[in-house]
């Protein structure tokens, strides 16, 4: 299978290309220099020239706080860009996978969100990712919509790298303890995404590593596994203060994966252990 992957320089795009290659698929990774998704004509031309069997659309504007100040840019990438990719997939009548986020939900309660629950995004980033979902569903018949959360991988910035860097200069850190979700390793997520794209079991799925924790719990476990003596002080989201409002409840239900016969991702603590080994090799 020939698969085009957007956002190849990002955390997830990088891992998806590696996983496709591991399975002997022909993976073609593109980034903004190869295909600017906000340019409709260029996007169409590149996708038509490559003529893939499927597109895995990982490219996105993901700076949650910055999106509040850069609304037009965020919308152009996450909505218009996704629509441009979707229209090309529609024309070729091929599979398209769109990676979305827990931020499409309002984040209230303590239940795990189901794939078909109503979306009520709290900020610009979540709203634009939700509008990207709508564009996917409008134009593509053979679509996979996969929502994930709290992603970390070898490429790019993430919470783990931030904590490890801060530990070099701080012996005490304050971390939010009232937002609950699931850390997700791109290596594990990529395996599931390729499992999905190899089938015709289209629809909306949730995919994260197993287990729930707060950012505070996550930080404590990072320092424990990395054998670093850092004191972590829990604070509320209000005390911490961020420009963009974040969902308190980012628990995502993965029951649909079981129902469709897909293997769940390992526990997040196990994923963290393997990731720390990867970045230290």
NORBEL-V487112 format. One record per helix or strand of 3 or more residues. SS is the DSSP state (2 for helix, 1 for strand). FROM is the first residue (numbers start at 0). TO is the last residue. Records with the same first field share a line. If there is no record, write none. Layout:
SS=FROM-TO + FROM-TO
//
This chain:
1=1-5 + 25-29 + 53-56 + 94-100 + 142-147 + 171-175 + 202-205 + 230-234
2=10-21 + 39-49 + 63-68 + 70-91 + 101-103 + 123-138 + 158-165 + 185-196 + 214-224 + 236-239 + 254-258 + 267-279
//
